[in-house]
C-alpha cells in the first residue's frame, strides 16, 4: 500500500516525494509522512481543492505541494493562486 511504501522509504531517505492521483491519495500521503506531494497535470481547481482539504485537516504545514505539467505563461497565475509551493 501507499502507506507502507512511504513508511519504508522514511527509514532510508530524508525527503520523500509522492505523485498522487486524487484527493484521497494526497491525504494518505500526507498522513503517512511524505515530504512532498506532486500533482501532475491537474487543473487549478482540483489543486485548490486538495490544498484546502489538507489545510482543513491540519496536514498542509507538514508537507510541500508541487504542481507540474501543463503550466505555462498563459496560466501560471491560476496555478500560483492554488496555494502550491
PyMOL Python script that loads the backbone (N, CA, C, O; Angstrom):
from pymol import cmd

cmd.read_pdbstr("""\
ATOM      1  N   UNK A   1       0.837  -1.192   0.000  1.00  0.00           N
ATOM      2  CA  UNK A   1       0.000   0.000   0.000  1.00  0.00           C
ATOM      3  C   UNK A   1       0.881   1.254   0.000  1.00  0.00           C
ATOM      4  O   UNK A   1       2.070   1.196   0.312  1.00  0.00           O
ATOM      5  N   UNK A   2       0.281   2.362  -0.349  1.00  0.00           N
ATOM      6  CA  UNK A   2       0.998   3.637  -0.363  1.00  0.00           C
ATOM      7  C   UNK A   2       1.554   3.956   1.022  1.00  0.00           C
ATOM      8  O   UNK A   2       2.690   4.412   1.147  1.00  0.00           O
ATOM      9  N   UNK A   3       0.774   3.723   2.038  1.00  0.00           N
ATOM     10  CA  UNK A   3       1.204   3.971   3.413  1.00  0.00           C
ATOM     11  C   UNK A   3       2.460   3.175   3.751  1.00  0.00           C
ATOM     12  O   UNK A   3       3.415   3.725   4.299  1.00  0.00           O
ATOM     13  N   UNK A   4       2.463   1.905   3.433  1.00  0.00           N
ATOM     14  CA  UNK A   4       3.621   1.053   3.732  1.00  0.00           C
ATOM     15  C   UNK A   4       4.861   1.485   2.965  1.00  0.00           C
ATOM     16  O   UNK A   4       5.965   1.481   3.510  1.00  0.00           O
ATOM     17  N   UNK A   5       4.683   1.859   1.697  1.00  0.00           N
ATOM     18  CA  UNK A   5       5.817   2.302   0.883  1.00  0.00           C
ATOM     19  C   UNK A   5       6.453   3.573   1.436  1.00  0.00           C
ATOM     20  O   UNK A   5       7.677   3.689   1.489  1.00  0.00           O
ATOM     21  N   UNK A   6       5.622   4.521   1.844  1.00  0.00           N
ATOM     22  CA  UNK A   6       6.147   5.776   2.394  1.00  0.00           C
ATOM     23  C   UNK A   6       6.855   5.519   3.712  1.00  0.00           C
ATOM     24  O   UNK A   6       7.947   6.039   3.939  1.00  0.00           O
ATOM     25  N   UNK A   7       6.254   4.732   4.577  1.00  0.00           N
ATOM     26  CA  UNK A   7       6.875   4.441   5.869  1.00  0.00           C
ATOM     27  C   UNK A   7       8.200   3.709   5.697  1.00  0.00           C
ATOM     28  O   UNK A   7       9.148   3.970   6.438  1.00  0.00           O
ATOM     29  N   UNK A   8       8.280   2.805   4.742  1.00  0.00           N
ATOM     30  CA  UNK A   8       9.528   2.090   4.469  1.00  0.00           C
ATOM     31  C   UNK A   8      10.592   3.055   3.938  1.00  0.00           C
ATOM     32  O   UNK A   8      11.748   2.996   4.355  1.00  0.00           O
ATOM     33  N   UNK A   9      10.207   3.926   3.036  1.00  0.00           N
ATOM     34  CA  UNK A   9      11.148   4.895   2.458  1.00  0.00           C
ATOM     35  C   UNK A   9      11.652   5.881   3.508  1.00  0.00           C
ATOM     36  O   UNK A   9      12.800   6.317   3.436  1.00  0.00           O
ATOM     37  N   UNK A  10      10.812   6.242   4.487  1.00  0.00           N
ATOM     38  CA  UNK A  10      11.207   7.189   5.539  1.00  0.00           C
ATOM     39  C   UNK A  10      12.397   6.665   6.344  1.00  0.00           C
ATOM     40  O   UNK A  10      13.149   7.451   6.919  1.00  0.00           O
ATOM     41  N   UNK A  11      12.569   5.363   6.387  1.00  0.00           N
ATOM     42  CA  UNK A  11      13.678   4.782   7.141  1.00  0.00           C
ATOM     43  C   UNK A  11      15.014   5.012   6.449  1.00  0.00           C
ATOM     44  O   UNK A  11      16.056   5.026   7.105  1.00  0.00           O
ATOM     45  N   UNK A  12      14.996   5.195   5.124  1.00  0.00           N
ATOM     46  CA  UNK A  12      16.238   5.344   4.365  1.00  0.00           C
ATOM     47  C   UNK A  12      16.486   6.757   3.848  1.00  0.00           C
ATOM     48  O   UNK A  12      17.634   7.151   3.641  1.00  0.00           O
ATOM     49  N   UNK A  13      15.422   7.514   3.640  1.00  0.00           N
ATOM     50  CA  UNK A  13      15.568   8.813   2.986  1.00  0.00           C
ATOM     51  C   UNK A  13      14.966   9.930   3.826  1.00  0.00           C
ATOM     52  O   UNK A  13      13.979   9.733   4.535  1.00  0.00           O
ATOM     53  N   UNK A  14      15.576  11.104   3.735  1.00  0.00           N
ATOM     54  CA  UNK A  14      15.075  12.256   4.490  1.00  0.00           C
ATOM     55  C   UNK A  14      13.906  12.930   3.792  1.00  0.00           C
ATOM     56  O   UNK A  14      13.006  13.455   4.447  1.00  0.00           O
ATOM     57  N   UNK A  15      13.918  12.915   2.467  1.00  0.00           N
ATOM     58  CA  UNK A  15      12.861  13.559   1.693  1.00  0.00           C
ATOM     59  C   UNK A  15      12.164  12.520   0.825  1.00  0.00           C
ATOM     60  O   UNK A  15      12.804  11.797   0.062  1.00  0.00           O
ATOM     61  N   UNK A  16      10.853  12.459   0.955  1.00  0.00           N
ATOM     62  CA  UNK A  16      10.055  11.514   0.190  1.00  0.00           C
ATOM     63  C   UNK A  16       9.038  12.306  -0.626  1.00  0.00           C
ATOM     64  O   UNK A  16       8.188  13.000  -0.067  1.00  0.00           O
ATOM     65  N   UNK A  17       9.130  12.197  -1.952  1.00  0.00           N
ATOM     66  CA  UNK A  17       8.169  12.855  -2.838  1.00  0.00           C
ATOM     67  C   UNK A  17       7.256  11.797  -3.435  1.00  0.00           C
ATOM     68  O   UNK A  17       7.710  10.768  -3.936  1.00  0.00           O
ATOM     69  N   UNK A  18       5.948  12.074  -3.370  1.00  0.00           N
ATOM     70  CA  UNK A  18       4.957  11.123  -3.849  1.00  0.00           C
ATOM     71  C   UNK A  18       4.043  11.813  -4.858  1.00  0.00           C
ATOM     72  O   UNK A  18       3.453  12.852  -4.565  1.00  0.00           O
ATOM     73  N   UNK A  19       3.933  11.224  -6.047  1.00  0.00           N
ATOM     74  CA  UNK A  19       2.959  11.723  -7.025  1.00  0.00           C
ATOM     75  C   UNK A  19       1.629  11.056  -6.718  1.00  0.00           C
ATOM     76  O   UNK A  19       1.541   9.829  -6.656  1.00  0.00           O
ATOM     77  N   UNK A  20       0.599  11.862  -6.525  1.00  0.00           N
ATOM     78  CA  UNK A  20      -0.716  11.322  -6.186  1.00  0.00           C
ATOM     79  C   UNK A  20      -1.687  11.539  -7.339  1.00  0.00           C
ATOM     80  O   UNK A  20      -1.514  12.440  -8.160  1.00  0.00           O
ATOM     81  N   UNK A  21      -2.701  10.702  -7.379  1.00  0.00           N
ATOM     82  CA  UNK A  21      -3.699  10.753  -8.454  1.00  0.00           C
ATOM     83  C   UNK A  21      -4.982  11.458  -8.049  1.00  0.00           C
ATOM     84  O   UNK A  21      -5.742  11.908  -8.906  1.00  0.00           O
ATOM     85  N   UNK A  22      -5.230  11.558  -6.733  1.00  0.00           N
ATOM     86  CA  UNK A  22      -6.501  12.140  -6.298  1.00  0.00           C
ATOM     87  C   UNK A  22      -6.393  12.657  -4.865  1.00  0.00           C
ATOM     88  O   UNK A  22      -5.358  12.525  -4.212  1.00  0.00           O
ATOM     89  N   UNK A  23      -7.483  13.245  -4.400  1.00  0.00           N
ATOM     90  CA  UNK A  23      -7.530  13.830  -3.059  1.00  0.00           C
ATOM     91  C   UNK A  23      -7.260  12.793  -1.976  1.00  0.00           C
ATOM     92  O   UNK A  23      -6.497  13.057  -1.047  1.00  0.00           O
ATOM     93  N   UNK A  24      -7.867  11.631  -2.081  1.00  0.00           N
ATOM     94  CA  UNK A  24      -7.666  10.601  -1.050  1.00  0.00           C
ATOM     95  C   UNK A  24      -6.210  10.175  -0.948  1.00  0.00           C
ATOM     96  O   UNK A  24      -5.693   9.977   0.152  1.00  0.00           O
ATOM     97  N   UNK A  25      -5.546  10.032  -2.093  1.00  0.00           N
ATOM     98  CA  UNK A  25      -4.124   9.672  -2.074  1.00  0.00           C
ATOM     99  C   UNK A  25      -3.284  10.787  -1.461  1.00  0.00           C
ATOM    100  O   UNK A  25      -2.308  10.514  -0.762  1.00  0.00           O
ATOM    101  N   UNK A  26      -3.655  12.036  -1.715  1.00  0.00           N
ATOM    102  CA  UNK A  26      -2.924  13.167  -1.138  1.00  0.00           C
ATOM    103  C   UNK A  26      -3.038  13.159   0.384  1.00  0.00           C
ATOM    104  O   UNK A  26      -2.053  13.386   1.085  1.00  0.00           O
ATOM    105  N   UNK A  27      -4.225  12.900   0.885  1.00  0.00           N
ATOM    106  CA  UNK A  27      -4.437  12.830   2.335  1.00  0.00           C
ATOM    107  C   UNK A  27      -3.628  11.679   2.922  1.00  0.00           C
ATOM    108  O   UNK A  27      -2.953  11.848   3.938  1.00  0.00           O
ATOM    109  N   UNK A  28      -3.692  10.529   2.297  1.00  0.00           N
ATOM    110  CA  UNK A  28      -2.952   9.357   2.771  1.00  0.00           C
ATOM    111  C   UNK A  28      -1.450   9.621   2.769  1.00  0.00           C
ATOM    112  O   UNK A  28      -0.759   9.286   3.731  1.00  0.00           O
ATOM    113  N   UNK A  29      -0.944  10.218   1.694  1.00  0.00           N
ATOM    114  CA  UNK A  29       0.491  10.515   1.606  1.00  0.00           C
ATOM    115  C   UNK A  29       0.916  11.491   2.692  1.00  0.00           C
ATOM    116  O   UNK A  29       1.969  11.316   3.305  1.00  0.00           O
ATOM    117  N   UNK A  30       0.115  12.506   2.934  1.00  0.00           N
ATOM    118  CA  UNK A  30       0.443  13.483   3.977  1.00  0.00           C
ATOM    119  C   UNK A  30       0.433  12.828   5.356  1.00  0.00           C
ATOM    120  O   UNK A  30       1.334  13.063   6.161  1.00  0.00           O
ATOM    121  N   UNK A  31      -0.564  12.025   5.627  1.00  0.00           N
ATOM    122  CA  UNK A  31      -0.653  11.342   6.923  1.00  0.00           C
ATOM    123  C   UNK A  31       0.477  10.339   7.116  1.00  0.00           C
ATOM    124  O   UNK A  31       0.922  10.107   8.240  1.00  0.00           O
ATOM    125  N   UNK A  32       0.939   9.746   6.022  1.00  0.00           N
ATOM    126  CA  UNK A  32       1.994   8.728   6.099  1.00  0.00           C
ATOM    127  C   UNK A  32       3.380   9.330   6.262  1.00  0.00           C
ATOM    128  O   UNK A  32       4.338   8.614   6.552  1.00  0.00           O
ATOM    129  N   UNK A  33       3.496  10.642   6.078  1.00  0.00           N
ATOM    130  CA  UNK A  33       4.787  11.283   6.291  1.00  0.00           C
ATOM    131  C   UNK A  33       5.545  11.675   5.043  1.00  0.00           C
ATOM    132  O   UNK A  33       6.752  11.909   5.108  1.00  0.00           O
ATOM    133  N   UNK A  34       4.867  11.755   3.902  1.00  0.00           N
ATOM    134  CA  UNK A  34       5.539  12.227   2.690  1.00  0.00           C
ATOM    135  C   UNK A  34       6.040  13.654   2.916  1.00  0.00           C
ATOM    136  O   UNK A  34       5.402  14.436   3.620  1.00  0.00           O
ATOM    137  N   UNK A  35       7.167  13.982   2.326  1.00  0.00           N
ATOM    138  CA  UNK A  35       7.722  15.332   2.437  1.00  0.00           C
ATOM    139  C   UNK A  35       7.112  16.258   1.393  1.00  0.00           C
ATOM    140  O   UNK A  35       6.837  17.428   1.659  1.00  0.00           O
ATOM    141  N   UNK A  36       6.906  15.707   0.197  1.00  0.00           N
ATOM    142  CA  UNK A  36       6.399  16.481  -0.933  1.00  0.00           C
ATOM    143  C   UNK A  36       5.306  15.674  -1.625  1.00  0.00           C
ATOM    144  O   UNK A  36       5.452  14.476  -1.864  1.00  0.00           O
ATOM    145  N   UNK A  37       4.215  16.352  -1.941  1.00  0.00           N
ATOM    146  CA  UNK A  37       3.162  15.749  -2.744  1.00  0.00           C
ATOM    147  C   UNK A  37       3.209  16.416  -4.107  1.00  0.00           C
ATOM    148  O   UNK A  37       3.165  17.641  -4.215  1.00  0.00           O
ATOM    149  N   UNK A  38       3.300  15.595  -5.147  1.00  0.00           N
ATOM    150  CA  UNK A  38       3.364  16.136  -6.503  1.00  0.00           C
ATOM    151  C   UNK A  38       2.037  15.908  -7.216  1.00  0.00           C
ATOM    152  O   UNK A  38       1.520  14.792  -7.276  1.00  0.00           O
ATOM    153  N   UNK A  39       1.499  17.009  -7.758  1.00  0.00           N
ATOM    154  CA  UNK A  39       0.252  16.964  -8.507  1.00  0.00           C
ATOM    155  C   UNK A  39       0.588  17.247  -9.964  1.00  0.00           C
ATOM    156  O   UNK A  39       0.849  18.392 -10.332  1.00  0.00           O
ATOM    157  N   UNK A  40       0.582  16.224 -10.783  1.00  0.00           N
ATOM    158  CA  UNK A  40       0.986  16.350 -12.184  1.00  0.00           C
ATOM    159  C   UNK A  40      -0.242  16.391 -13.089  1.00  0.00           C
ATOM    160  O   UNK A  40      -1.149  15.566 -12.977  1.00  0.00           O
ATOM    161  N   UNK A  41      -0.246  17.367 -13.982  1.00  0.00           N
ATOM    162  CA  UNK A  41      -1.332  17.514 -14.961  1.00  0.00           C
ATOM    163  C   UNK A  41      -2.703  17.616 -14.308  1.00  0.00           C
ATOM    164  O   UNK A  41      -3.658  16.987 -14.762  1.00  0.00           O
ATOM    165  N   UNK A  42      -2.800  18.390 -13.266  1.00  0.00           N
ATOM    166  CA  UNK A  42      -4.064  18.639 -12.577  1.00  0.00           C
ATOM    167  C   UNK A  42      -4.506  20.075 -12.850  1.00  0.00           C
ATOM    168  O   UNK A  42      -3.672  20.973 -12.968  1.00  0.00           O
ATOM    169  N   UNK A  43      -5.792  20.284 -12.949  1.00  0.00           N
ATOM    170  CA  UNK A  43      -6.345  21.618 -13.161  1.00  0.00           C
ATOM    171  C   UNK A  43      -6.223  22.431 -11.873  1.00  0.00           C
ATOM    172  O   UNK A  43      -6.235  21.863 -10.781  1.00  0.00           O
ATOM    173  N   UNK A  44      -6.106  23.752 -11.990  1.00  0.00           N
ATOM    174  CA  UNK A  44      -6.008  24.594 -10.792  1.00  0.00           C
ATOM    175  C   UNK A  44      -7.147  24.360  -9.797  1.00  0.00           C
ATOM    176  O   UNK A  44      -6.919  24.375  -8.588  1.00  0.00           O
ATOM    177  N   UNK A  45      -8.357  24.146 -10.287  1.00  0.00           N
ATOM    178  CA  UNK A  45      -9.498  23.922  -9.391  1.00  0.00           C
ATOM    179  C   UNK A  45      -9.291  22.665  -8.537  1.00  0.00           C
ATOM    180  O   UNK A  45      -9.566  22.674  -7.337  1.00  0.00           O
ATOM    181  N   UNK A  46      -8.817  21.612  -9.147  1.00  0.00           N
ATOM    182  CA  UNK A  46      -8.565  20.367  -8.413  1.00  0.00           C
ATOM    183  C   UNK A  46      -7.424  20.548  -7.411  1.00  0.00           C
ATOM    184  O   UNK A  46      -7.495  20.047  -6.289  1.00  0.00           O
ATOM    185  N   UNK A  47      -6.385  21.257  -7.814  1.00  0.00           N
ATOM    186  CA  UNK A  47      -5.254  21.513  -6.914  1.00  0.00           C
ATOM    187  C   UNK A  47      -5.714  22.319  -5.709  1.00  0.00           C
ATOM    188  O   UNK A  47      -5.349  22.006  -4.576  1.00  0.00           O
ATOM    189  N   UNK A  48      -6.516  23.361  -5.948  1.00  0.00           N
ATOM    190  CA  UNK A  48      -7.031  24.179  -4.841  1.00  0.00           C
ATOM    191  C   UNK A  48      -7.828  23.334  -3.860  1.00  0.00           C
ATOM    192  O   UNK A  48      -7.710  23.509  -2.647  1.00  0.00           O
ATOM    193  N   UNK A  49      -8.636  22.423  -4.379  1.00  0.00           N
ATOM    194  CA  UNK A  49      -9.436  21.548  -3.511  1.00  0.00           C
ATOM    195  C   UNK A  49      -8.531  20.690  -2.631  1.00  0.00           C
ATOM    196  O   UNK A  49      -8.793  20.530  -1.438  1.00  0.00           O
ATOM    197  N   UNK A  50      -7.484  20.146  -3.206  1.00  0.00           N
ATOM    198  CA  UNK A  50      -6.551  19.320  -2.440  1.00  0.00           C
ATOM    199  C   UNK A  50      -5.837  20.153  -1.387  1.00  0.00           C
ATOM    200  O   UNK A  50      -5.756  19.744  -0.229  1.00  0.00           O
ATOM    201  N   UNK A  51      -5.320  21.314  -1.771  1.00  0.00           N
ATOM    202  CA  UNK A  51      -4.608  22.187  -0.831  1.00  0.00           C
ATOM    203  C   UNK A  51      -5.530  22.592   0.314  1.00  0.00           C
ATOM    204  O   UNK A  51      -5.137  22.520   1.479  1.00  0.00           O
ATOM    205  N   UNK A  52      -6.748  23.016  -0.002  1.00  0.00           N
ATOM    206  CA  UNK A  52      -7.683  23.458   1.038  1.00  0.00           C
ATOM    207  C   UNK A  52      -8.099  22.317   1.960  1.00  0.00           C
ATOM    208  O   UNK A  52      -8.259  22.524   3.163  1.00  0.00           O
ATOM    209  N   UNK A  53      -8.274  21.136   1.419  1.00  0.00           N
ATOM    210  CA  UNK A  53      -8.622  19.984   2.260  1.00  0.00           C
ATOM    211  C   UNK A  53      -7.477  19.645   3.207  1.00  0.00           C
ATOM    212  O   UNK A  53      -7.709  19.361   4.382  1.00  0.00           O
ATOM    213  N   UNK A  54      -6.253  19.672   2.710  1.00  0.00           N
ATOM    214  CA  UNK A  54      -5.100  19.400   3.575  1.00  0.00           C
ATOM    215  C   UNK A  54      -4.983  20.455   4.674  1.00  0.00           C
ATOM    216  O   UNK A  54      -4.587  20.139   5.796  1.00  0.00           O
ATOM    217  N   UNK A  55      -5.325  21.701   4.359  1.00  0.00           N
ATOM    218  CA  UNK A  55      -5.329  22.753   5.388  1.00  0.00           C
ATOM    219  C   UNK A  55      -6.364  22.442   6.462  1.00  0.00           C
ATOM    220  O   UNK A  55      -6.073  22.522   7.655  1.00  0.00           O
ATOM    221  N   UNK A  56      -7.574  22.088   6.034  1.00  0.00           N
ATOM    222  CA  UNK A  56      -8.653  21.790   6.984  1.00  0.00           C
ATOM    223  C   UNK A  56      -8.301  20.619   7.897  1.00  0.00           C
ATOM    224  O   UNK A  56      -8.721  20.574   9.054  1.00  0.00           O
ATOM    225  N   UNK A  57      -7.534  19.683   7.373  1.00  0.00           N
ATOM    226  CA  UNK A  57      -7.129  18.510   8.156  1.00  0.00           C
ATOM    227  C   UNK A  57      -5.834  18.743   8.939  1.00  0.00           C
ATOM    228  O   UNK A  57      -5.303  17.824   9.563  1.00  0.00           O
ATOM    229  N   UNK A  58      -5.333  19.982   8.899  1.00  0.00           N
ATOM    230  CA  UNK A  58      -4.091  20.369   9.585  1.00  0.00           C
ATOM    231  C   UNK A  58      -2.894  19.547   9.114  1.00  0.00           C
ATOM    232  O   UNK A  58      -2.017  19.199   9.905  1.00  0.00           O
ATOM    233  N   UNK A  59      -2.869  19.244   7.828  1.00  0.00           N
ATOM    234  CA  UNK A  59      -1.764  18.487   7.239  1.00  0.00           C
ATOM    235  C   UNK A  59      -0.907  19.346   6.315  1.00  0.00           C
ATOM    236  O   UNK A  59       0.208  18.959   5.966  1.00  0.00           O
ATOM    237  N   UNK A  60      -1.415  20.499   5.920  1.00  0.00           N
ATOM    238  CA  UNK A  60      -0.731  21.319   4.912  1.00  0.00           C
ATOM    239  C   UNK A  60       0.632  21.799   5.377  1.00  0.00           C
ATOM    240  O   UNK A  60       1.570  21.826   4.580  1.00  0.00           O
ATOM    241  N   UNK A  61       0.772  22.174   6.625  1.00  0.00           N
ATOM    242  CA  UNK A  61       2.039  22.715   7.132  1.00  0.00           C
ATOM    243  C   UNK A  61       3.136  21.659   7.225  1.00  0.00           C
ATOM    244  O   UNK A  61       4.309  22.000   7.380  1.00  0.00           O
ATOM    245  N   UNK A  62       2.773  20.401   7.133  1.00  0.00           N
ATOM    246  CA  UNK A  62       3.747  19.321   7.282  1.00  0.00           C
ATOM    247  C   UNK A  62       4.385  18.908   5.956  1.00  0.00           C
ATOM    248  O   UNK A  62       5.355  18.150   5.944  1.00  0.00           O
ATOM    249  N   UNK A  63       3.848  19.401   4.844  1.00  0.00           N
ATOM    250  CA  UNK A  63       4.311  18.956   3.533  1.00  0.00           C
ATOM    251  C   UNK A  63       4.480  20.120   2.568  1.00  0.00           C
ATOM    252  O   UNK A  63       3.974  21.220   2.790  1.00  0.00           O
ATOM    253  N   UNK A  64       5.205  19.846   1.496  1.00  0.00           N
ATOM    254  CA  UNK A  64       5.288  20.778   0.369  1.00  0.00           C
ATOM    255  C   UNK A  64       4.420  20.189  -0.737  1.00  0.00           C
ATOM    256  O   UNK A  64       4.313  18.972  -0.886  1.00  0.00           O
ATOM    257  N   UNK A  65       3.805  21.080  -1.505  1.00  0.00           N
ATOM    258  CA  UNK A  65       2.977  20.623  -2.615  1.00  0.00           C
ATOM    259  C   UNK A  65       3.538  21.194  -3.907  1.00  0.00           C
ATOM    260  O   UNK A  65       3.725  22.402  -4.048  1.00  0.00           O
ATOM    261  N   UNK A  66       3.800  20.298  -4.840  1.00  0.00           N
ATOM    262  CA  UNK A  66       4.382  20.660  -6.131  1.00  0.00           C
ATOM    263  C   UNK A  66       3.355  20.415  -7.235  1.00  0.00           C
ATOM    264  O   UNK A  66       2.694  19.377  -7.262  1.00  0.00           O
ATOM    265  N   UNK A  67       3.232  21.375  -8.136  1.00  0.00           N
ATOM    266  CA  UNK A  67       2.377  21.211  -9.314  1.00  0.00           C
ATOM    267  C   UNK A  67       3.263  21.198 -10.547  1.00  0.00           C
ATOM    268  O   UNK A  67       4.234  21.950 -10.632  1.00  0.00           O
ATOM    269  N   UNK A  68       2.925  20.343 -11.501  1.00  0.00           N
ATOM    270  CA  UNK A  68       3.702  20.282 -12.739  1.00  0.00           C
ATOM    271  C   UNK A  68       2.797  19.835 -13.878  1.00  0.00           C
ATOM    272  O   UNK A  68       1.695  19.333 -13.654  1.00  0.00           O
ATOM    273  N   UNK A  69       3.269  20.021 -15.078  1.00  0.00           N
ATOM    274  CA  UNK A  69       2.539  19.572 -16.254  1.00  0.00           C
ATOM    275  C   UNK A  69       1.485  20.550 -16.712  1.00  0.00           C
ATOM    276  O   UNK A  69       0.550  20.856 -15.971  1.00  0.00           O
ATOM    277  N   UNK A  70       1.626  21.037 -17.911  1.00  0.00           N
ATOM    278  CA  UNK A  70       0.626  21.927 -18.487  1.00  0.00           C
ATOM    279  C   UNK A  70       0.670  23.355 -17.987  1.00  0.00           C
ATOM    280  O   UNK A  70      -0.236  24.135 -18.280  1.00  0.00           O
ATOM    281  N   UNK A  71       1.691  23.714 -17.245  1.00  0.00           N
ATOM    282  CA  UNK A  71       1.806  25.073 -16.712  1.00  0.00           C
ATOM    283  C   UNK A  71       2.677  25.887 -17.660  1.00  0.00           C
ATOM    284  O   UNK A  71       3.787  25.486 -18.009  1.00  0.00           O
ATOM    285  N   UNK A  72       2.148  27.048 -18.071  1.00  0.00           N
ATOM    286  CA  UNK A  72       2.917  27.923 -18.953  1.00  0.00           C
ATOM    287  C   UNK A  72       2.613  29.385 -18.609  1.00  0.00           C
ATOM    288  O   UNK A  72       1.921  29.668 -17.631  1.00  0.00           O
ATOM    289  N   UNK A  73       3.130  30.298 -19.413  1.00  0.00           N
ATOM    290  CA  UNK A  73       2.957  31.721 -19.128  1.00  0.00           C
ATOM    291  C   UNK A  73       1.504  32.171 -19.173  1.00  0.00           C
ATOM    292  O   UNK A  73       1.152  33.171 -18.549  1.00  0.00           O
ATOM    293  N   UNK A  74       0.660  31.457 -19.894  1.00  0.00           N
ATOM    294  CA  UNK A  74      -0.740  31.874 -20.004  1.00  0.00           C
ATOM    295  C   UNK A  74      -1.581  31.474 -18.794  1.00  0.00           C
ATOM    296  O   UNK A  74      -2.642  32.056 -18.571  1.00  0.00           O
ATOM    297  N   UNK A  75      -1.132  30.496 -18.010  1.00  0.00           N
ATOM    298  CA  UNK A  75      -1.946  30.029 -16.881  1.00  0.00           C
ATOM    299  C   UNK A  75      -1.202  29.988 -15.548  1.00  0.00           C
ATOM    300  O   UNK A  75      -1.745  29.517 -14.548  1.00  0.00           O
ATOM    301  N   UNK A  76       0.013  30.468 -15.531  1.00  0.00           N
ATOM    302  CA  UNK A  76       0.824  30.349 -14.311  1.00  0.00           C
ATOM    303  C   UNK A  76       0.202  31.077 -13.118  1.00  0.00           C
ATOM    304  O   UNK A  76       0.347  30.627 -11.981  1.00  0.00           O
ATOM    305  N   UNK A  77      -0.483  32.185 -13.357  1.00  0.00           N
ATOM    306  CA  UNK A  77      -1.124  32.902 -12.250  1.00  0.00           C
ATOM    307  C   UNK A  77      -2.230  32.058 -11.612  1.00  0.00           C
ATOM    308  O   UNK A  77      -2.394  32.068 -10.392  1.00  0.00           O
ATOM    309  N   UNK A  78      -2.975  31.339 -12.424  1.00  0.00           N
ATOM    310  CA  UNK A  78      -4.031  30.467 -11.888  1.00  0.00           C
ATOM    311  C   UNK A  78      -3.445  29.388 -10.988  1.00  0.00           C
ATOM    312  O   UNK A  78      -4.008  29.068  -9.941  1.00  0.00           O
ATOM    313  N   UNK A  79      -2.323  28.835 -11.397  1.00  0.00           N
ATOM    314  CA  UNK A  79      -1.664  27.811 -10.585  1.00  0.00           C
ATOM    315  C   UNK A  79      -1.056  28.418  -9.322  1.00  0.00           C
ATOM    316  O   UNK A  79      -1.091  27.803  -8.257  1.00  0.00           O
ATOM    317  N   UNK A  80      -0.505  29.612  -9.438  1.00  0.00           N
ATOM    318  CA  UNK A  80       0.101  30.269  -8.275  1.00  0.00           C
ATOM    319  C   UNK A  80      -0.942  30.540  -7.195  1.00  0.00           C
ATOM    320  O   UNK A  80      -0.629  30.488  -6.006  1.00  0.00           O
ATOM    321  N   UNK A  81      -2.170  30.828  -7.596  1.00  0.00           N
ATOM    322  CA  UNK A  81      -3.239  31.123  -6.627  1.00  0.00           C
ATOM    323  C   UNK A  81      -3.780  29.882  -5.920  1.00  0.00           C
ATOM    324  O   UNK A  81      -4.579  30.011  -4.993  1.00  0.00           O
ATOM    325  N   UNK A  82      -3.371  28.702  -6.328  1.00  0.00           N
ATOM    326  CA  UNK A  82      -3.892  27.473  -5.717  1.00  0.00           C
ATOM    327  C   UNK A  82      -3.310  27.202  -4.334  1.00  0.00           C
ATOM    328  O   UNK A  82      -3.892  26.455  -3.547  1.00  0.00           O
ATOM    329  N   UNK A  83      -2.161  27.810  -4.041  1.00  0.00           N
ATOM    330  CA  UNK A  83      -1.526  27.575  -2.748  1.00  0.00           C
ATOM    331  C   UNK A  83      -0.411  26.551  -2.778  1.00  0.00           C
ATOM    332  O   UNK A  83       0.085  26.142  -1.728  1.00  0.00           O
ATOM    333  N   UNK A  84      -0.005  26.126  -3.985  1.00  0.00           N
ATOM    334  CA  UNK A  84       1.118  25.191  -4.075  1.00  0.00           C
ATOM    335  C   UNK A  84       2.419  25.913  -3.741  1.00  0.00           C
ATOM    336  O   UNK A  84       2.491  27.141  -3.761  1.00  0.00           O
ATOM    337  N   UNK A  85       3.432  25.129  -3.439  1.00  0.00           N
ATOM    338  CA  UNK A  85       4.738  25.708  -3.144  1.00  0.00           C
ATOM    339  C   UNK A  85       5.499  25.965  -4.423  1.00  0.00           C
ATOM    340  O   UNK A  85       6.628  26.453  -4.382  1.00  0.00           O
TER     341      UNK A  85
END
""", "prot")
cmd.dss("prot")
cmd.show_as("cartoon", "prot")
cmd.util.cbc("prot")
cmd.orient("prot")
